[in-house]
Amino acid sequence: MDIHAVLDLYNDAWGETDESRRRALLDKAWSDAGVYTDPTTVAQGREQLIALMGELQQQFPGMRIVPSSRAEEHNGAFMYTWDLCVGDDVVISGRDIGFRDDDGRVRNLSCFYMLTPQETDDATASSA
């Protein structure tokens, strides 16, 4: 499966509120022992990631992940940027850098948060 199809499944899983459908998406996209990290947490294995996604759904009801760049990939490594959206609002933006297993599923993904356009404007205004 190409990286774009894998990331479509993975990103759809973040917005899926039904745990069994979230699990079905991740069965195709995420390695059994895959590791997810971001500045606030580590999820080891698919089950911890499924739980983390459910927690984020509670924090941001109706959320969805929308890629903001096309994924780039070479030698099993990939990266892309995304927005976490609720309705039309971008709540968080980020860059993911990851690696895939030989079967094409994600085995390791590190998430880095980026400033939203409003935070960038606020930071620029406060430094002037």
C-alpha positions, 0 to 999 in steps of 0.5 A: 500500500502506498504511503498516501493510502496508509496515511488516509487510513491513519488520519481517518482513525483519529476522527473515528468515534466508534472504537471498532471502526477505529481499530479496523482502520488501524489494523490496516495502517498501524503495526501491531507494536507501532510506537506513537510519540508526541510532546505530551505522550507515548503510545506503545502498540495499537491498543494504546494508540486506539485509546489515545485517539478516543481520549482526544475525541472526548477533548475535541468532539467532532475532530478530524485530521486534515493533511496540509501537505503531501507526504514525502517518503524515502527509504522507509521514512516519511513526513507530512504536515496536518491540521486538527480541525473541529468544524472549520477551525484549525485547533492544532497543526503538526508535522509527523515523521515516521517509519514503515514496516516491510508490510507498509504499515506505520511502525514508528511515528513522532508528532511535532506540534507547530504554531497555528496561524493565530499563535504565529500572529500573536507571537509576532505581535508580542515580539514587535 
